[in-house]
Amino acid sequence: MFQADLPRAVLGFVGVHLGLRAEAAHIGRLLADGDRPGATRRAELLATVLHHHHRAEDTVLFPALADRLPGAATSTVELERQHVELDAVLGRLAKDVNDADEVAMARDVLDRHLVAEEAHVLPMWLTAFTADEHERFAARLRRSTPLRDAGLMIAWLLDTAPNGAEDVAWSQVPPALRLMHRVWWRPRYERAFGRMDGAVVSWPGLAAPAMAMRMAS
């Protein structure tokens, strides 16, 4: 199973990045298997969850880092530019998933962006906050997400959690929302997008989390 030694919000960030990589790979597999409708549904889902993730970074995380670390803006301005580019790439993919090369290109653009964030944002984030500040910031991130969007993100994060990390992913769901997920969000999500069982992802460039998360038997 996974062992995690990261602040809650940072762990959620890592979980989203793992999920994004898993989702992009899953779309490629669906298309290779001839399931274009399924690939299209999951590409639309990928574009949506990425948009929600970028909104949280652009409006909450990046300004918080810039307030604490003046030099952070050098990195976050470039990452925000990449957000615009990536949203456009995945938006186009969601409208026309029929070319394996296009899927591979989108996956490459996504991974290069995630590696850049993991190399520049994670180290700043981990060092800029005390333990108590990390907890307060996690609550602030949760409040910044509308409940409807939170439902989709929770269902998606649980769906894309790597093998062995399901308990870690479930621990990220606020207790007050767990019943709502079981009764409403998960069934609605599965009707719309199906399930991605056995998500397997690689960890390229994930240097900072790799020091804090390790596999244990």
Secondary structure as UniProt FT lines:
FT   STRAND          2..4
FT   HELIX           8..32
FT   TURN            33..34
FT   HELIX           36..56
FT   HELIX           57..61
FT   HELIX           62..68
FT   TURN            70..71
FT   HELIX           72..95
FT   HELIX           100..128
FT   HELIX           131..143
FT   HELIX           147..160
FT   TURN            163..164
FT   HELIX           166..171
FT   HELIX           175..180
FT   HELIX           181..185
FT   HELIX           186..193
FT   TURN            197..198
FT   TURN            204..205
FT   HELIX           207..212
FT   STRAND          213..215
//
